[in-house]
Amino acid sequence: MEQFNGRFVSDKSENFDQYLKESGHGTLVRKVEAKAIITLDIRNEVSDDHIRQYFIDRNFLIIVFPDNKWICEQQTTFKNPIMEFEIDKEFEESTTDGRKFVNSAALTDEGMLVQRQIYLEDSHKNTTITRYMEDDDTLVIMNVAEL
Protein backbone atom coordinates (compact mmCIF):
# COMPACT_ATOMS: atom_id res chain seq x y z
CA MET A 1 0.00 0.00 0.00
CA GLU A 2 3.08 2.25 -0.06
CA GLN A 3 2.02 3.62 -3.46
CA PHE A 4 -1.12 5.12 -1.89
CA ASN A 5 0.75 7.61 0.34
CA GLY A 6 -0.19 11.16 -0.62
CA ARG A 7 -3.02 13.35 -1.86
CA PHE A 8 -4.52 13.00 -5.31
CA VAL A 9 -7.10 15.27 -6.96
CA SER A 10 -8.96 14.31 -10.13
CA ASP A 11 -8.36 16.36 -13.23
CA LYS A 12 -10.89 14.61 -15.45
CA SER A 13 -13.89 12.32 -15.46
CA GLU A 14 -15.03 10.27 -18.43
CA ASN A 15 -18.59 8.96 -18.84
CA PHE A 16 -19.39 9.46 -15.13
CA ASP A 17 -22.93 10.68 -15.82
CA GLN A 18 -23.55 7.60 -17.96
CA TYR A 19 -22.25 5.37 -15.13
CA LEU A 20 -24.60 7.06 -12.65
CA LYS A 21 -27.53 6.75 -15.05
CA GLU A 22 -26.84 3.07 -15.80
CA SER A 23 -26.44 2.27 -12.09
CA GLY A 24 -29.90 3.67 -11.32
CA HIS A 25 -29.23 7.17 -9.98
CA GLY A 26 -31.87 9.81 -10.60
CA THR A 27 -31.35 13.05 -12.52
CA LEU A 28 -30.89 15.26 -9.43
CA VAL A 29 -28.30 12.95 -7.87
CA ARG A 30 -26.44 12.72 -11.17
CA LYS A 31 -26.26 16.51 -11.50
CA VAL A 32 -24.89 16.90 -7.96
CA GLU A 33 -22.39 14.02 -8.26
CA ALA A 34 -21.13 15.21 -11.65
CA LYS A 35 -19.92 18.45 -10.07
CA ALA A 36 -18.07 16.76 -7.18
CA ILE A 37 -14.28 17.01 -7.16
CA ILE A 38 -12.58 13.69 -6.49
CA THR A 39 -9.87 13.93 -3.83
CA LEU A 40 -7.98 10.88 -2.62
CA ASP A 41 -5.98 11.33 0.60
CA ILE A 42 -4.05 8.34 1.95
CA ARG A 43 -1.72 8.14 4.93
CA ASN A 44 -0.01 5.24 6.68
CA GLU A 45 0.43 5.46 10.44
CA VAL A 46 3.42 3.80 12.10
CA SER A 47 1.76 2.20 15.13
CA ASP A 48 -0.52 -0.85 14.84
CA ASP A 49 -2.38 0.53 17.86
CA HIS A 50 -3.69 3.38 15.72
CA ILE A 51 -5.45 3.70 12.41
CA ARG A 52 -3.05 2.60 9.69
CA GLN A 53 -4.45 4.27 6.60
CA TYR A 54 -7.21 6.53 5.47
CA PHE A 55 -8.17 8.25 2.27
CA ILE A 56 -10.87 10.50 0.93
CA ASP A 57 -12.42 9.59 -2.41
CA ARG A 58 -15.42 11.43 -3.91
CA ASN A 59 -16.78 12.57 -0.54
CA PHE A 60 -15.85 9.29 1.15
CA LEU A 61 -13.49 9.06 4.11
CA ILE A 62 -12.15 5.51 4.18
CA ILE A 63 -10.25 4.42 7.28
CA VAL A 64 -8.21 1.21 7.45
CA PHE A 65 -7.70 -0.35 10.88
CA PRO A 66 -4.86 -2.78 11.69
CA ASP A 67 -7.27 -5.70 12.19
CA ASN A 68 -8.51 -5.45 8.57
CA LYS A 69 -11.69 -3.54 9.48
CA TRP A 70 -12.46 -0.53 7.33
CA ILE A 71 -14.84 2.37 7.93
CA CYS A 72 -16.13 4.36 4.97
CA GLU A 73 -17.83 7.63 5.92
CA GLN A 74 -19.66 9.52 3.18
CA GLN A 75 -20.09 13.25 3.69
CA THR A 76 -22.98 14.89 1.83
CA THR A 77 -25.30 17.84 2.31
CA PHE A 78 -28.25 15.57 3.06
CA LYS A 79 -26.95 12.45 4.85
CA ASN A 80 -23.69 11.14 6.29
CA PRO A 81 -23.88 7.34 6.11
CA ILE A 82 -21.12 5.18 7.56
CA MET A 83 -20.14 1.81 6.08
CA GLU A 84 -18.03 -0.65 8.10
CA PHE A 85 -16.54 -3.72 6.45
CA GLU A 86 -13.72 -6.24 6.33
CA ILE A 87 -11.76 -7.13 3.21
CA ASP A 88 -13.10 -10.27 1.46
CA LYS A 89 -16.28 -10.48 3.56
CA GLU A 90 -19.75 -9.73 2.17
CA PHE A 91 -22.03 -7.29 3.96
CA GLU A 92 -25.40 -5.67 3.24
CA GLU A 93 -25.71 -1.94 2.74
CA SER A 94 -28.26 0.69 1.74
CA THR A 95 -27.41 3.78 -0.29
CA THR A 96 -28.56 7.24 0.80
CA ASP A 97 -31.39 7.00 -1.74
CA GLY A 98 -32.59 3.65 -0.34
CA ARG A 99 -31.15 1.14 -2.83
CA LYS A 100 -30.05 -2.09 -1.09
CA PHE A 101 -27.14 -4.31 -2.10
CA VAL A 102 -24.61 -6.87 -0.95
CA ASN A 103 -21.16 -5.32 -0.99
CA SER A 104 -17.66 -6.81 -0.88
CA ALA A 105 -14.18 -5.34 -1.14
CA ALA A 106 -10.87 -6.98 -1.99
CA LEU A 107 -7.24 -5.93 -2.26
CA THR A 108 -5.54 -7.47 -5.30
CA ASP A 109 -1.92 -8.57 -5.62
CA GLU A 110 -1.46 -5.61 -7.98
CA GLY A 111 -2.38 -3.17 -5.19
CA MET A 112 -5.92 -2.40 -6.35
CA LEU A 113 -8.94 -1.96 -4.10
CA VAL A 114 -11.90 -3.61 -5.86
CA GLN A 115 -15.42 -3.04 -4.54
CA ARG A 116 -18.39 -5.05 -5.84
CA GLN A 117 -22.01 -4.06 -5.29
CA ILE A 118 -24.68 -6.68 -6.04
CA TYR A 119 -28.10 -5.06 -5.86
CA LEU A 120 -30.93 -6.87 -4.11
CA GLU A 121 -33.56 -5.27 -6.35
CA ASP A 122 -34.06 -6.24 -9.98
CA SER A 123 -34.42 -2.61 -11.07
CA HIS A 124 -30.76 -1.78 -10.37
CA LYS A 125 -27.60 -3.07 -12.00
CA ASN A 126 -24.53 -4.43 -10.23
CA THR A 127 -21.43 -2.25 -9.98
CA THR A 128 -17.68 -2.79 -9.73
CA ILE A 129 -15.43 0.06 -8.53
CA THR A 130 -11.66 -0.39 -8.90
CA ARG A 131 -9.20 2.07 -7.35
CA TYR A 132 -5.46 1.99 -8.06
CA MET A 133 -2.36 4.13 -8.53
CA GLU A 134 -0.48 4.60 -11.78
CA ASP A 135 2.66 6.71 -11.55
CA ASP A 136 1.46 9.79 -9.62
CA ASP A 137 -2.18 9.36 -10.63
CA THR A 138 -5.09 7.76 -8.83
CA LEU A 139 -7.37 5.89 -11.19
CA VAL A 140 -10.95 4.98 -10.30
CA ILE A 141 -12.78 2.77 -12.78
CA MET A 142 -16.51 2.31 -12.22
CA ASN A 143 -18.34 -0.34 -14.25
CA VAL A 144 -22.02 -1.21 -14.37
CA ALA A 145 -22.54 -4.82 -15.42
CA GLU A 146 -23.59 -8.24 -14.31
CA LEU A 147 -20.89 -9.69 -12.05
PyRosetta script that sets phi, psi and omega in degrees:
from pyrosetta import init, pose_from_sequence

init()
pose = pose_from_sequence("MEQFNGRFVSDKSENFDQYLKESGHGTLVRKVEAKAIITLDIRNEVSDDHIRQYFIDRNFLIIVFPDNKWICEQQTTFKNPIMEFEIDKEFEESTTDGRKFVNSAALTDEGMLVQRQIYLEDSHKNTTITRYMEDDDTLVIMNVAEL")
pose.set_psi(1, 3.0)
pose.set_omega(1, -179.8)
pose.set_phi(2, -54.7)
pose.set_psi(2, -36.0)
pose.set_omega(2, -177.3)
pose.set_phi(3, -66.5)
pose.set_psi(3, -13.6)
pose.set_omega(3, -178.9)
pose.set_phi(4, -88.6)
pose.set_psi(4, -2.4)
pose.set_omega(4, 180.0)
pose.set_phi(5, -67.9)
pose.set_psi(5, 124.5)
pose.set_omega(5, 176.7)
pose.set_phi(6, 132.7)
pose.set_psi(6, -174.4)
pose.set_omega(6, 178.4)
pose.set_phi(7, -120.9)
pose.set_psi(7, 134.6)
pose.set_omega(7, -176.4)
pose.set_phi(8, -132.8)
pose.set_psi(8, 130.5)
pose.set_omega(8, -179.3)
pose.set_phi(9, -120.1)
pose.set_psi(9, 133.8)
pose.set_omega(9, -177.5)
pose.set_phi(10, -67.5)
pose.set_psi(10, 144.8)
pose.set_omega(10, 174.9)
pose.set_phi(11, -116.6)
pose.set_psi(11, -4.3)
pose.set_omega(11, 175.8)
pose.set_phi(12, -161.7)
pose.set_psi(12, 160.5)
pose.set_omega(12, 177.5)
pose.set_phi(13, -142.6)
pose.set_psi(13, 129.9)
pose.set_omega(13, -178.6)
pose.set_phi(14, -116.9)
pose.set_psi(14, 125.3)
pose.set_omega(14, 175.2)
pose.set_phi(15, 60.7)
pose.set_psi(15, 25.7)
pose.set_omega(15, -178.0)
pose.set_phi(16, -67.3)
pose.set_psi(16, -39.8)
pose.set_omega(16, 178.0)
pose.set_phi(17, -62.2)
pose.set_psi(17, -39.8)
pose.set_omega(17, 178.4)
pose.set_phi(18, -64.4)
pose.set_psi(18, -40.7)
pose.set_omega(18, 176.0)
pose.set_phi(19, -59.0)
pose.set_psi(19, -48.2)
pose.set_omega(19, -179.3)
pose.set_phi(20, -61.6)
pose.set_psi(20, -42.0)
pose.set_omega(20, 179.8)
pose.set_phi(21, -63.8)
pose.set_psi(21, -47.7)
pose.set_omega(21, -178.9)
pose.set_phi(22, -65.1)
pose.set_psi(22, -30.4)
pose.set_omega(22, -178.3)
pose.set_phi(23, -86.3)
pose.set_psi(23, 2.3)
pose.set_omega(23, 171.8)
pose.set_phi(24, 99.7)
pose.set_psi(24, 11.1)
pose.set_omega(24, 178.1)
pose.set_phi(25, -78.0)
pose.set_psi(25, 143.1)
pose.set_omega(25, 178.4)
pose.set_phi(26, -75.8)
pose.set_psi(26, 170.7)
pose.set_omega(26, -176.7)
pose.set_phi(27, -59.5)
pose.set_psi(27, -46.0)
pose.set_omega(27, -178.5)
pose.set_phi(28, -61.9)
pose.set_psi(28, -46.7)
pose.set_omega(28, 179.0)
pose.set_phi(29, -61.3)
pose.set_psi(29, -42.4)
pose.set_omega(29, 179.8)
pose.set_phi(30, -61.8)
pose.set_psi(30, -40.9)
pose.set_omega(30, -179.9)
pose.set_phi(31, -64.8)
pose.set_psi(31, -41.3)
pose.set_omega(31, 179.3)
pose.set_phi(32, -68.0)
pose.set_psi(32, -48.7)
pose.set_omega(32, -178.2)
pose.set_phi(33, -63.2)
pose.set_psi(33, -35.5)
pose.set_omega(33, -178.2)
pose.set_phi(34, -63.3)
pose.set_psi(34, -25.5)
pose.set_omega(34, -178.3)
pose.set_phi(35, -91.4)
pose.set_psi(35, -7.1)
pose.set_omega(35, -178.3)
pose.set_phi(36, -69.5)
pose.set_psi(36, 141.0)
pose.set_omega(36, 175.2)
pose.set_phi(37, -92.8)
pose.set_psi(37, 130.3)
pose.set_omega(37, -179.9)
pose.set_phi(38, -87.1)
pose.set_psi(38, 120.7)
pose.set_omega(38, 175.0)
pose.set_phi(39, -123.5)
pose.set_psi(39, 130.4)
pose.set_omega(39, 178.7)
pose.set_phi(40, -118.9)
pose.set_psi(40, 113.8)
pose.set_omega(40, -180.0)
pose.set_phi(41, -115.6)
pose.set_psi(41, 122.0)
pose.set_omega(41, -179.2)
pose.set_phi(42, -132.0)
pose.set_psi(42, 133.5)
pose.set_omega(42, 176.1)
pose.set_phi(43, -136.8)
pose.set_psi(43, 145.6)
pose.set_omega(43, 173.3)
pose.set_phi(44, -108.3)
pose.set_psi(44, 127.9)
pose.set_omega(44, 176.0)
pose.set_phi(45, -91.2)
pose.set_psi(45, 153.9)
pose.set_omega(45, -176.6)
pose.set_phi(46, -77.4)
pose.set_psi(46, -43.6)
pose.set_omega(46, -172.3)
pose.set_phi(47, -84.2)
pose.set_psi(47, 135.3)
pose.set_omega(47, 175.0)
pose.set_phi(48, -71.5)
pose.set_psi(48, -13.0)
pose.set_omega(48, 178.4)
pose.set_phi(49, -77.5)
pose.set_psi(49, -12.6)
pose.set_omega(49, -177.3)
pose.set_phi(50, -116.0)
pose.set_psi(50, 175.4)
pose.set_omega(50, 175.4)
pose.set_phi(51, -62.0)
pose.set_psi(51, 133.2)
pose.set_omega(51, -178.0)
pose.set_phi(52, -84.8)
pose.set_psi(52, -44.0)
pose.set_omega(52, -175.1)
pose.set_phi(53, -144.9)
pose.set_psi(53, 152.5)
pose.set_omega(53, 168.1)
pose.set_phi(54, -152.2)
pose.set_psi(54, 155.1)
pose.set_omega(54, 173.8)
pose.set_phi(55, -153.4)
pose.set_psi(55, 155.1)
pose.set_omega(55, 179.5)
pose.set_phi(56, -109.9)
pose.set_psi(56, 130.1)
pose.set_omega(56, -176.5)
pose.set_phi(57, -142.9)
pose.set_psi(57, 112.6)
pose.set_omega(57, 179.8)
pose.set_phi(58, 46.1)
pose.set_psi(58, 61.8)
pose.set_omega(58, 178.2)
pose.set_phi(59, 68.2)
pose.set_psi(59, 15.8)
pose.set_omega(59, 175.8)
pose.set_phi(60, -109.5)
pose.set_psi(60, 135.3)
pose.set_omega(60, 169.9)
pose.set_phi(61, -105.9)
pose.set_psi(61, 115.4)
pose.set_omega(61, -177.5)
pose.set_phi(62, -111.3)
pose.set_psi(62, 123.6)
pose.set_omega(62, -176.6)
pose.set_phi(63, -115.4)
pose.set_psi(63, 131.0)
pose.set_omega(63, 179.2)
pose.set_phi(64, -106.9)
pose.set_psi(64, 123.7)
pose.set_omega(64, 178.1)
pose.set_phi(65, -96.7)
pose.set_psi(65, 156.3)
pose.set_omega(65, -178.3)
pose.set_phi(66, -58.4)
pose.set_psi(66, -30.1)
pose.set_omega(66, -177.0)
pose.set_phi(67, -88.3)
pose.set_psi(67, 23.0)
pose.set_omega(67, 175.2)
pose.set_phi(68, 75.4)
pose.set_psi(68, 9.6)
pose.set_omega(68, 175.0)
pose.set_phi(69, -91.0)
pose.set_psi(69, 137.4)
pose.set_omega(69, 179.5)
pose.set_phi(70, -118.7)
pose.set_psi(70, 148.4)
pose.set_omega(70, 171.8)
pose.set_phi(71, -123.6)
pose.set_psi(71, 130.4)
pose.set_omega(71, 179.5)
pose.set_phi(72, -119.6)
pose.set_psi(72, 111.9)
pose.set_omega(72, -177.5)
pose.set_phi(73, -109.9)
pose.set_psi(73, 118.2)
pose.set_omega(73, 179.0)
pose.set_phi(74, -92.4)
pose.set_psi(74, 134.3)
pose.set_omega(74, 179.5)
pose.set_phi(75, -115.9)
pose.set_psi(75, 114.0)
pose.set_omega(75, 179.2)
pose.set_phi(76, -132.3)
pose.set_psi(76, 172.0)
pose.set_omega(76, 177.9)
pose.set_phi(77, -67.7)
pose.set_psi(77, -33.1)
pose.set_omega(77, -172.6)
pose.set_phi(78, -95.6)
pose.set_psi(78, -46.5)
pose.set_omega(78, -176.7)
pose.set_phi(79, -139.9)
pose.set_psi(79, 157.0)
pose.set_omega(79, 177.6)
pose.set_phi(80, -128.7)
pose.set_psi(80, 71.3)
pose.set_omega(80, -178.1)
pose.set_phi(81, -70.5)
pose.set_psi(81, 151.2)
pose.set_omega(81, 177.8)
pose.set_phi(82, -121.1)
pose.set_psi(82, 131.5)
pose.set_omega(82, 178.7)
pose.set_phi(83, -116.4)
pose.set_psi(83, 125.9)
pose.set_omega(83, 176.1)
pose.set_phi(84, -114.0)
pose.set_psi(84, 135.5)
pose.set_omega(84, -178.5)
pose.set_phi(85, -156.7)
pose.set_psi(85, 167.0)
pose.set_omega(85, 172.6)
pose.set_phi(86, -118.5)
pose.set_psi(86, 146.9)
pose.set_omega(86, 178.5)
pose.set_phi(87, -60.5)
pose.set_psi(87, 137.2)
pose.set_omega(87, 176.5)
pose.set_phi(88, 67.4)
pose.set_psi(88, 19.1)
pose.set_omega(88, 175.1)
pose.set_phi(89, -124.9)
pose.set_psi(89, 131.0)
pose.set_omega(89, 179.2)
pose.set_phi(90, -74.6)
pose.set_psi(90, 148.5)
pose.set_omega(90, 175.9)
pose.set_phi(91, -151.4)
pose.set_psi(91, 152.9)
pose.set_omega(91, 178.4)
pose.set_phi(92, -90.5)
pose.set_psi(92, 147.9)
pose.set_omega(92, -179.3)
pose.set_phi(93, -150.2)
pose.set_psi(93, 154.4)
pose.set_omega(93, 172.7)
pose.set_phi(94, -119.2)
pose.set_psi(94, 139.5)
pose.set_omega(94, 176.2)
pose.set_phi(95, -78.8)
pose.set_psi(95, 169.9)
pose.set_omega(95, -180.0)
pose.set_phi(96, -63.9)
pose.set_psi(96, -22.7)
pose.set_omega(96, 177.9)
pose.set_phi(97, -97.6)
pose.set_psi(97, 13.4)
pose.set_omega(97, 170.9)
pose.set_phi(98, 92.9)
pose.set_psi(98, -2.0)
pose.set_omega(98, 177.7)
pose.set_phi(99, -71.8)
pose.set_psi(99, 138.6)
pose.set_omega(99, -177.2)
pose.set_phi(100, -112.8)
pose.set_psi(100, 140.4)
pose.set_omega(100, -180.0)
pose.set_phi(101, -153.6)
pose.set_psi(101, 163.1)
pose.set_omega(101, 170.0)
pose.set_phi(102, -95.0)
pose.set_psi(102, 130.8)
pose.set_omega(102, -174.5)
pose.set_phi(103, -118.3)
pose.set_psi(103, 149.5)
pose.set_omega(103, 170.6)
pose.set_phi(104, -148.8)
pose.set_psi(104, 153.0)
pose.set_omega(104, 179.3)
pose.set_phi(105, -135.0)
pose.set_psi(105, 144.0)
pose.set_omega(105, -179.5)
pose.set_phi(106, -140.5)
pose.set_psi(106, 148.4)
pose.set_omega(106, 171.0)
pose.set_phi(107, -103.2)
pose.set_psi(107, 125.7)
pose.set_omega(107, -178.2)
pose.set_phi(108, -88.3)
pose.set_psi(108, 166.5)
pose.set_omega(108, 176.5)
pose.set_phi(109, -63.9)
pose.set_psi(109, -23.3)
pose.set_omega(109, 179.5)
pose.set_phi(110, -84.6)
pose.set_psi(110, 3.2)
pose.set_omega(110, 178.3)
pose.set_phi(111, 83.7)
pose.set_psi(111, 24.1)
pose.set_omega(111, 178.4)
pose.set_phi(112, -99.7)
pose.set_psi(112, 144.8)
pose.set_omega(112, 171.7)
pose.set_phi(113, -101.2)
pose.set_psi(113, 115.4)
pose.set_omega(113, -176.3)
pose.set_phi(114, -113.1)
pose.set_psi(114, 121.5)
pose.set_omega(114, -179.7)
pose.set_phi(115, -112.6)
pose.set_psi(115, 131.3)
pose.set_omega(115, 179.0)
pose.set_phi(116, -119.7)
pose.set_psi(116, 131.1)
pose.set_omega(116, 177.7)
pose.set_phi(117, -117.4)
pose.set_psi(117, 118.0)
pose.set_omega(117, 177.5)
pose.set_phi(118, -109.9)
pose.set_psi(118, 111.2)
pose.set_omega(118, -174.2)
pose.set_phi(119, -74.6)
pose.set_psi(119, 142.6)
pose.set_omega(119, -178.2)
pose.set_phi(120, -88.6)
pose.set_psi(120, -2.6)
pose.set_omega(120, 179.7)
pose.set_phi(121, -115.5)
pose.set_psi(121, 138.8)
pose.set_omega(121, -177.6)
pose.set_phi(122, -65.4)
pose.set_psi(122, -21.3)
pose.set_omega(122, -174.7)
pose.set_phi(123, -78.5)
pose.set_psi(123, -7.1)
pose.set_omega(123, -178.7)
pose.set_phi(124, -118.9)
pose.set_psi(124, 150.5)
pose.set_omega(124, -178.4)
pose.set_phi(125, -98.6)
pose.set_psi(125, 151.6)
pose.set_omega(125, 178.5)
pose.set_phi(126, -70.2)
pose.set_psi(126, 155.5)
pose.set_omega(126, -174.8)
pose.set_phi(127, -134.5)
pose.set_psi(127, 143.4)
pose.set_omega(127, 170.8)
pose.set_phi(128, -123.4)
pose.set_psi(128, 129.5)
pose.set_omega(128, 178.7)
pose.set_phi(129, -120.5)
pose.set_psi(129, 120.6)
pose.set_omega(129, -179.2)
pose.set_phi(130, -116.4)
pose.set_psi(130, 126.7)
pose.set_omega(130, 178.5)
pose.set_phi(131, -117.5)
pose.set_psi(131, 132.6)
pose.set_omega(131, 177.0)
pose.set_phi(132, -158.1)
pose.set_psi(132, 168.8)
pose.set_omega(132, -178.9)
pose.set_phi(133, -107.2)
pose.set_psi(133, 141.3)
pose.set_omega(133, 174.0)
pose.set_phi(134, -138.3)
pose.set_psi(134, 113.8)
pose.set_omega(134, -171.4)
pose.set_phi(135, 55.7)
pose.set_psi(135, -120.6)
pose.set_omega(135, 178.6)
pose.set_phi(136, -99.8)
pose.set_psi(136, 11.8)
pose.set_omega(136, -176.4)
pose.set_phi(137, -106.7)
pose.set_psi(137, 145.9)
pose.set_omega(137, 170.9)
pose.set_phi(138, -99.2)
pose.set_psi(138, 127.3)
pose.set_omega(138, 178.6)
pose.set_phi(139, -113.0)
pose.set_psi(139, 133.3)
pose.set_omega(139, 176.8)
pose.set_phi(140, -124.9)
pose.set_psi(140, 116.5)
pose.set_omega(140, 179.8)
pose.set_phi(141, -111.6)
pose.set_psi(141, 123.2)
pose.set_omega(141, -178.2)
pose.set_phi(142, -116.9)
pose.set_psi(142, 120.8)
pose.set_omega(142, -178.3)
pose.set_phi(143, -120.5)
pose.set_psi(143, 138.9)
pose.set_omega(143, 174.0)
pose.set_phi(144, -108.9)
pose.set_psi(144, 118.0)
pose.set_omega(144, -179.1)
pose.set_phi(145, -171.2)
pose.set_psi(145, 170.3)
pose.set_omega(145, 172.6)
pose.set_phi(146, -74.4)
pose.set_psi(146, 135.0)
pose.set_omega(146, -178.3)
pose.set_phi(147, -87.7)
pose.dump_pdb("model.pdb")
